[in-house]
């Protein structure tokens, strides 16, 4: 999955979110926090406009989301 996204995107910057990160097993969850000491660090990428749809479709397939689902869009 990571390779599919990297081939269809460009790094923009480091990303910070004032939140707590929880281990839910297969996927993590970030919950917004009021405590400034709670910081989740990540990376921000911009999808290539020519291939963004392919990248999002690959993510949906990886996560088991089919075309008829509107859960994330």
CNS distance restraints for C-alpha pairs under 8 A (distance, minus, plus):
assign (resid   1 and name CA) (resid   5 and name CA) 6.45 0.50 0.50
assign (resid   1 and name CA) (resid  58 and name CA) 7.56 0.50 0.50
assign (resid   1 and name CA) (resid  59 and name CA) 7.22 0.50 0.50
assign (resid   1 and name CA) (resid  62 and name CA) 7.48 0.50 0.50
assign (resid   2 and name CA) (resid   6 and name CA) 6.12 0.50 0.50
assign (resid   3 and name CA) (resid   7 and name CA) 6.08 0.50 0.50
assign (resid   4 and name CA) (resid   8 and name CA) 6.59 0.50 0.50
assign (resid   4 and name CA) (resid  55 and name CA) 6.64 0.50 0.50
assign (resid   4 and name CA) (resid  58 and name CA) 7.61 0.50 0.50
assign (resid   5 and name CA) (resid   9 and name CA) 6.13 0.50 0.50
assign (resid   5 and name CA) (resid  47 and name CA) 7.91 0.50 0.50
assign (resid   5 and name CA) (resid  55 and name CA) 5.88 0.50 0.50
assign (resid   6 and name CA) (resid  10 and name CA) 7.13 0.50 0.50
assign (resid   8 and name CA) (resid  47 and name CA) 5.89 0.50 0.50
assign (resid   8 and name CA) (resid  48 and name CA) 5.36 0.50 0.50
assign (resid   8 and name CA) (resid  51 and name CA) 5.94 0.50 0.50
assign (resid   8 and name CA) (resid  52 and name CA) 6.66 0.50 0.50
assign (resid   8 and name CA) (resid  55 and name CA) 6.54 0.50 0.50
assign (resid   9 and name CA) (resid  45 and name CA) 6.08 0.50 0.50
assign (resid   9 and name CA) (resid  46 and name CA) 5.34 0.50 0.50
assign (resid   9 and name CA) (resid  47 and name CA) 4.17 0.50 0.50
assign (resid   9 and name CA) (resid  48 and name CA) 5.02 0.50 0.50
assign (resid   9 and name CA) (resid  52 and name CA) 7.82 0.50 0.50
assign (resid  10 and name CA) (resid  45 and name CA) 5.45 0.50 0.50
assign (resid  10 and name CA) (resid  46 and name CA) 5.33 0.50 0.50
assign (resid  10 and name CA) (resid  47 and name CA) 6.55 0.50 0.50
assign (resid  10 and name CA) (resid  48 and name CA) 7.15 0.50 0.50
assign (resid  11 and name CA) (resid  43 and name CA) 7.44 0.50 0.50
assign (resid  11 and name CA) (resid  44 and name CA) 6.19 0.50 0.50
assign (resid  11 and name CA) (resid  45 and name CA) 4.41 0.50 0.50
assign (resid  11 and name CA) (resid  46 and name CA) 6.41 0.50 0.50
assign (resid  12 and name CA) (resid  43 and name CA) 7.70 0.50 0.50
assign (resid  12 and name CA) (resid  44 and name CA) 5.46 0.50 0.50
assign (resid  12 and name CA) (resid  45 and name CA) 5.18 0.50 0.50
assign (resid  12 and name CA) (resid  46 and name CA) 6.39 0.50 0.50
assign (resid  13 and name CA) (resid  43 and name CA) 6.07 0.50 0.50
assign (resid  13 and name CA) (resid  44 and name CA) 5.36 0.50 0.50
assign (resid  13 and name CA) (resid  45 and name CA) 7.27 0.50 0.50
assign (resid  14 and name CA) (resid  41 and name CA) 7.44 0.50 0.50
assign (resid  14 and name CA) (resid  42 and name CA) 6.01 0.50 0.50
assign (resid  14 and name CA) (resid  43 and name CA) 4.54 0.50 0.50
assign (resid  14 and name CA) (resid  44 and name CA) 5.99 0.50 0.50
assign (resid  15 and name CA) (resid  41 and name CA) 5.85 0.50 0.50
assign (resid  15 and name CA) (resid  42 and name CA) 4.89 0.50 0.50
assign (resid  15 and name CA) (resid  43 and name CA) 4.95 0.50 0.50
assign (resid  15 and name CA) (resid  44 and name CA) 5.72 0.50 0.50
assign (resid  16 and name CA) (resid  39 and name CA) 6.50 0.50 0.50
assign (resid  16 and name CA) (resid  40 and name CA) 5.76 0.50 0.50
assign (resid  16 and name CA) (resid  41 and name CA) 4.79 0.50 0.50
assign (resid  16 and name CA) (resid  42 and name CA) 6.26 0.50 0.50
assign (resid  17 and name CA) (resid  32 and name CA) 7.72 0.50 0.50
assign (resid  17 and name CA) (resid  39 and name CA) 5.62 0.50 0.50
assign (resid  17 and name CA) (resid  40 and name CA) 5.15 0.50 0.50
assign (resid  17 and name CA) (resid  41 and name CA) 6.62 0.50 0.50
assign (resid  18 and name CA) (resid  32 and name CA) 6.04 0.50 0.50
assign (resid  18 and name CA) (resid  33 and name CA) 5.80 0.50 0.50
assign (resid  18 and name CA) (resid  34 and name CA) 7.38 0.50 0.50
assign (resid  18 and name CA) (resid  35 and name CA) 7.43 0.50 0.50
assign (resid  18 and name CA) (resid  36 and name CA) 6.34 0.50 0.50
assign (resid  18 and name CA) (resid  37 and name CA) 7.75 0.50 0.50
assign (resid  18 and name CA) (resid  38 and name CA) 5.62 0.50 0.50
assign (resid  18 and name CA) (resid  39 and name CA) 4.61 0.50 0.50
assign (resid  18 and name CA) (resid  40 and name CA) 6.35 0.50 0.50
assign (resid  19 and name CA) (resid  30 and name CA) 6.00 0.50 0.50
assign (resid  19 and name CA) (resid  31 and name CA) 5.24 0.50 0.50
assign (resid  19 and name CA) (resid  32 and name CA) 4.09 0.50 0.50
assign (resid  19 and name CA) (resid  33 and name CA) 4.43 0.50 0.50
assign (resid  19 and name CA) (resid  34 and name CA) 7.68 0.50 0.50
assign (resid  19 and name CA) (resid  35 and name CA) 7.89 0.50 0.50
assign (resid  19 and name CA) (resid  38 and name CA) 5.34 0.50 0.50
assign (resid  19 and name CA) (resid  39 and name CA) 5.38 0.50 0.50
assign (resid  19 and name CA) (resid  40 and name CA) 5.92 0.50 0.50
assign (resid  20 and name CA) (resid  30 and name CA) 5.55 0.50 0.50
assign (resid  20 and name CA) (resid  31 and name CA) 5.31 0.50 0.50
assign (resid  20 and name CA) (resid  32 and name CA) 6.44 0.50 0.50
assign (resid  20 and name CA) (resid  33 and name CA) 6.21 0.50 0.50
assign (resid  20 and name CA) (resid  38 and name CA) 5.74 0.50 0.50
assign (resid  20 and name CA) (resid  39 and name CA) 6.71 0.50 0.50
assign (resid  20 and name CA) (resid  40 and name CA) 6.69 0.50 0.50
assign (resid  21 and name CA) (resid  28 and name CA) 6.78 0.50 0.50
assign (resid  21 and name CA) (resid  29 and name CA) 5.69 0.50 0.50
assign (resid  21 and name CA) (resid  30 and name CA) 4.49 0.50 0.50
assign (resid  21 and name CA) (resid  31 and name CA) 6.54 0.50 0.50
assign (resid  21 and name CA) (resid  40 and name CA) 6.60 0.50 0.50
assign (resid  22 and name CA) (resid  28 and name CA) 5.63 0.50 0.50
assign (resid  22 and name CA) (resid  29 and name CA) 5.11 0.50 0.50
assign (resid  22 and name CA) (resid  30 and name CA) 6.28 0.50 0.50
assign (resid  22 and name CA) (resid  31 and name CA) 7.90 0.50 0.50
assign (resid  23 and name CA) (resid  27 and name CA) 6.98 0.50 0.50
assign (resid  23 and name CA) (resid  28 and name CA) 4.84 0.50 0.50
assign (resid  23 and name CA) (resid  29 and name CA) 6.61 0.50 0.50
assign (resid  24 and name CA) (resid  28 and name CA) 5.28 0.50 0.50
assign (resid  24 and name CA) (resid  29 and name CA) 6.69 0.50 0.50
assign (resid  30 and name CA) (resid  40 and name CA) 7.74 0.50 0.50
assign (resid  33 and name CA) (resid  38 and name CA) 6.56 0.50 0.50
assign (resid  34 and name CA) (resid  38 and name CA) 8.00 0.50 0.50
assign (resid  47 and name CA) (resid  51 and name CA) 7.27 0.50 0.50
assign (resid  47 and name CA) (resid  52 and name CA) 5.15 0.50 0.50
assign (resid  47 and name CA) (resid  55 and name CA) 7.76 0.50 0.50
assign (resid  48 and name CA) (resid  52 and name CA) 5.33 0.50 0.50
assign (resid  49 and name CA) (resid  53 and name CA) 7.90 0.50 0.50
assign (resid  51 and name CA) (resid  55 and name CA) 6.43 0.50 0.50
assign (resid  52 and name CA) (resid  56 and name CA) 6.22 0.50 0.50
assign (resid  53 and name CA) (resid  57 and name CA) 6.06 0.50 0.50
assign (resid  54 and name CA) (resid  58 and name CA) 6.17 0.50 0.50
assign (resid  55 and name CA) (resid  59 and name CA) 6.35 0.50 0.50
assign (resid  56 and name CA) (resid  60 and name CA) 6.14 0.50 0.50
assign (resid  57 and name CA) (resid  61 and name CA) 6.14 0.50 0.50
assign (resid  58 and name CA) (resid  62 and name CA) 6.08 0.50 0.50
assign (resid  59 and name CA) (resid  63 and name CA) 6.15 0.50 0.50
assign (resid  60 and name CA) (resid  64 and name CA) 6.03 0.50 0.50
assign (resid  60 and name CA) (resid  65 and name CA) 4.78 0.50 0.50
assign (resid  60 and name CA) (resid  66 and name CA) 6.75 0.50 0.50
assign (resid  61 and name CA) (resid  65 and name CA) 5.73 0.50 0.50
assign (resid  61 and name CA) (resid  66 and name CA) 6.77 0.50 0.50
assign (resid  65 and name CA) (resid  69 and name CA) 6.34 0.50 0.50
